[in-house]
Amino acid sequence: MDKEKLVELIGEKIDAALKSGEHPKKFFITANGRGVTDGGDLYNAVLNDVLGVVKVALADVLAEVVAPAPAAKTKR
């Protein structure tokens, strides 16, 4: 499986996991440190950005883990 398909598969699994459970929506911290629960666009932008980074990083890790080991050199 190439990296693009792996990223797509991970994205589908993350989307399914997000939809299957309850998690806070539309919450962000303002510059003065107060929590606000009416910031949908900002929350969604940050969430999508973070999950995009997670998808790529996870795909890189999985590709490295399942990559075939280099052939061992034998001395003769």
N, C-alpha and C positions, 0 to 999 in steps of 0.2 A: 504494500500500500504506500503510495507516495505521500509526501508531506501535506499537500493541499487537501487530499481526501481525508487524511488523518485529522487535520484542523477542522474540516467540515463535520466529521463524525463527532469529535469532541464538542463542537458547538451545538450539535443536535442534542447530545446528552446533557449539556449544561442547561440548555433551554428547557428540556423536559424536567430536569431537577428543579429549576426555578418555578415552573408551573405546578409542580406536585406538592409544594409546601408553602406554608405561610412565611413571609418575610416582610420586614418593614418596607413600606413604600413611601415615596415622596417625603423623605426626611433629610435634612442637611443642617450643618452647623454654619451659622453666619460668622462674619468677621469678628463680632464682639463675643463669640462663644455661645450664643443662644441657639437652641435647637428649634427648627422651624419645620412644620409638617406640611407645608404647601409649596414645595419646590420641585414639582414633578419633572420638568424639563432638565433641570440641573442634575437631579438624582439619576434620571435615566441616562444622561450623557456620561456621568461618572461610572455608573454600573456597566454600561456597554464598553467603555474604554478599558476598565479593569478586567472584564471578562474576555475582551479581545486579547489582552496581554497574557492572561492565564491560558487561553486556548493555544496560542503560539508556543508558550513555554512548555506546556504539557505535551504538545505534539513533538517538540524537540527532545524532551526527556524520553518519551515513549519510543521515538525513532532510534535514539541512542541505545536504549535498553534492549530492544528487539533486533538491532542490527546484527548481522552475522559477524562472529569473531574473525579477526584476520587469521589467515592460515599460518600455522606455526612453522617456523623455519627449522629444518633439520640439518645437523652437521654431519657431513660424511667424510 
